Amino acid sequence: MARTATEKIILGIDPGTNVMGYGVIQVDGKKVTYLAMGILDIRKTGDIYLKLKSIYNKTIELIEQYLPDEFAIEAQFFGKNVQSMLKLGRAQGVAIAAALQRDLPIAEYAPLKIKQAITGNGAASKEQVAAMLQNILKIPKEDLETKLDATDALGVALCHHYETSHPLKTKKCSSWKDFIDKNKDRVHLS
């Protein structure tokens, strides 16, 4: 099915060597629609190289299933545990390699940037990000149960949309009410 000039699909990935989250949105002009989200749970796989293979294969599968136009991934954050950072970098690398294999444009976003774009607060919890995404994208409640890695990935995709469609100037907010007042176009209250 051919897409219009204003239509695109974005695949977001939250990489991990135990759980990889993914989220897919469709954008048509200013309208953003939730398509899918989920996780790849590889905690029971003992071999790191088999985990990396699973991440690569799942990313290729998602690309073939949803035919995204753009690929967005959460960037590594710097921590004290060098081994954890190395493992996360490998997971991120194989997901990026899969996107490169399919000639997708790639964008990386820091966790703080994603949280800021979705909630207005770079220190927001995973639960706050999930609640905001549910509100913005009208995600059915049953799709949200125990899928915080998936909502993180959906946040990556939506952050990418915000950054590429109408880059926002940083709006400093002192409270949730202040955020809502300054972002009426992004907040839909039921």
C-alpha positions as CSV (number, residue, x, y, z in Angstrom):
1,M,0.0,0.0,0.0
2,A,1.5,3.3,-1.1
3,R,1.7,6.1,1.5
4,T,0.9,9.8,0.9
5,A,3.6,12.4,1.0
6,T,2.6,13.4,4.5
7,E,2.4,9.8,5.8
8,K,5.2,7.9,7.5
9,I,5.7,5.0,9.9
10,I,8.3,5.3,12.7
11,L,9.8,2.3,14.5
12,G,11.2,3.0,17.9
13,I,13.5,0.7,19.8
14,D,14.5,0.6,23.5
15,P,17.6,-1.7,23.3
16,G,18.5,-4.2,26.0
17,T,20.3,-7.5,26.4
18,N,17.5,-8.9,28.6
19,V,14.5,-7.1,27.3
20,M,14.2,-5.1,24.1
21,G,11.2,-2.8,23.7
22,Y,9.7,-1.8,20.4
23,G,7.0,0.7,19.4
24,V,5.5,1.6,16.1
25,I,3.5,4.8,15.2
26,Q,2.0,6.1,12.0
27,V,2.1,9.8,11.3
28,D,-0.1,11.5,8.7
29,G,0.4,15.2,8.8
30,K,-0.2,16.2,12.4
31,K,-2.2,13.0,13.2
32,V,-0.2,10.4,15.1
33,T,-1.6,6.9,15.5
34,Y,-0.5,4.1,17.7
35,L,0.1,0.9,15.7
36,A,1.9,-1.5,17.9
37,M,4.3,-2.1,20.8
38,G,5.8,-5.1,22.5
39,I,8.9,-6.6,23.9
40,L,11.5,-9.2,23.0
41,D,12.2,-11.1,26.3
42,I,15.6,-12.8,26.1
43,R,16.3,-13.2,29.8
44,K,16.3,-17.0,29.5
45,T,18.9,-17.0,26.7
46,G,22.3,-17.5,28.4
47,D,24.7,-16.8,25.6
48,I,25.2,-13.1,24.8
49,Y,25.8,-13.7,21.2
50,L,22.5,-15.6,20.8
51,K,20.8,-12.7,22.5
52,L,22.4,-10.3,20.0
53,K,21.2,-12.6,17.2
54,S,17.7,-12.5,18.6
55,I,17.7,-8.7,18.7
56,Y,18.9,-8.5,15.1
57,N,16.3,-11.0,13.9
58,K,13.5,-9.3,15.8
59,T,14.4,-5.9,14.4
60,I,14.5,-7.3,10.9
61,E,11.1,-9.0,11.5
62,L,9.6,-5.7,12.7
63,I,11.0,-3.8,9.7
64,E,9.5,-6.4,7.4
65,Q,6.1,-6.4,9.2
66,Y,5.6,-2.6,9.6
67,L,7.7,-1.2,6.7
68,P,8.9,1.8,8.6
69,D,10.2,4.9,6.9
70,E,12.3,5.9,9.9
71,F,14.1,4.2,12.7
72,A,14.6,5.8,16.2
73,I,16.6,4.2,19.0
74,E,17.3,5.2,22.6
75,A,21.0,6.1,23.0
76,Q,23.2,4.8,25.7
77,F,23.4,6.6,29.0
78,F,26.6,6.8,30.8
79,G,26.8,4.8,34.0
80,K,29.4,3.5,36.4
81,N,29.2,-0.1,35.3
82,V,31.4,-0.4,32.2
83,Q,30.3,-4.0,31.5
84,S,26.6,-3.1,31.4
85,M,27.3,-0.2,29.1
86,L,29.3,-2.5,26.8
87,K,26.4,-5.0,26.6
88,L,23.8,-2.3,26.0
89,G,26.0,-0.8,23.3
90,R,26.2,-4.2,21.6
91,A,22.4,-4.5,21.7
92,Q,22.0,-1.1,20.3
93,G,24.6,-1.8,17.6
94,V,22.9,-4.9,16.3
95,A,19.5,-3.2,16.2
96,I,21.1,-0.3,14.2
97,A,22.8,-2.8,11.9
98,A,19.4,-4.3,11.1
99,A,18.0,-0.8,10.3
100,L,21.1,-0.1,8.1
101,Q,20.6,-3.5,6.4
102,R,17.2,-2.2,5.3
103,D,18.5,1.3,4.4
104,L,16.4,3.1,7.1
105,P,17.4,6.6,8.3
106,I,18.4,6.3,11.9
107,A,18.1,8.7,14.8
108,E,19.3,8.4,18.4
109,Y,17.8,10.1,21.4
110,A,19.0,10.3,25.0
111,P,16.6,9.0,27.7
112,L,16.4,12.5,29.2
113,K,15.4,14.0,25.8
114,I,12.7,11.3,25.3
115,K,11.2,11.9,28.7
116,Q,11.4,15.7,28.2
117,A,9.6,15.4,24.8
118,I,6.8,13.1,26.1
119,T,6.2,14.5,29.6
120,G,7.9,17.8,29.8
121,N,10.1,16.4,32.6
122,G,13.5,14.8,31.8
123,A,13.4,13.0,35.2
124,A,10.0,11.5,34.7
125,S,9.5,7.8,35.7
126,K,8.7,5.1,33.2
127,E,5.2,5.0,34.6
128,Q,4.7,8.7,33.9
129,V,6.0,8.3,30.4
130,A,3.5,5.3,29.9
131,A,0.6,7.3,31.3
132,M,1.3,10.3,29.0
133,L,1.7,8.0,26.0
134,Q,-1.6,6.4,26.8
135,N,-3.2,9.8,26.9
136,I,-1.6,11.2,23.8
137,L,-2.0,8.1,21.6
138,K,-5.2,6.7,23.1
139,I,-3.6,3.3,23.8
140,P,-5.9,0.7,25.1
141,K,-5.3,-0.1,28.8
142,E,-4.8,-3.8,28.1
143,D,-1.9,-3.0,25.8
144,L,0.0,-1.2,28.6
145,E,0.0,-4.0,31.2
146,T,3.6,-4.7,32.3
147,K,5.2,-3.3,29.1
148,L,7.3,-0.4,30.4
149,D,10.1,-1.3,28.0
150,A,7.6,-1.2,25.1
151,T,6.2,2.2,26.2
152,D,9.8,3.5,26.4
153,A,10.3,2.4,22.8
154,L,7.0,4.0,21.8
155,G,8.3,7.2,23.5
156,V,11.4,7.0,21.3
157,A,9.3,6.9,18.2
158,L,7.0,9.8,19.3
159,C,10.1,11.9,20.4
160,H,11.5,11.3,16.9
161,H,8.3,12.6,15.4
162,Y,8.3,15.7,17.6
163,E,11.9,16.4,16.8
164,T,11.6,16.0,13.0
165,S,8.1,17.4,12.3
166,H,8.1,20.5,14.4
167,P,11.2,20.9,16.6
168,L,10.0,22.3,19.9
169,K,11.8,25.1,21.7
170,T,12.5,24.0,25.3
171,K,9.6,25.2,27.4
172,K,10.5,25.3,31.0
173,C,7.7,24.0,33.2
174,S,7.4,24.4,36.9
175,S,4.5,21.9,37.3
176,W,2.2,19.5,35.5
177,K,-0.4,22.2,35.2
178,D,2.2,24.5,33.7
179,F,3.3,21.8,31.2
180,I,-0.4,21.3,30.2
181,D,-0.9,25.0,29.8
182,K,2.2,25.4,27.6
183,N,1.5,22.2,25.5
184,K,-2.2,22.2,24.7
185,D,-1.5,20.8,21.3
186,R,0.2,17.7,22.8
187,V,-2.1,17.0,25.7
188,H,-5.6,15.5,25.3
189,L,-7.6,15.3,28.5
190,S,-10.5,12.8,28.6
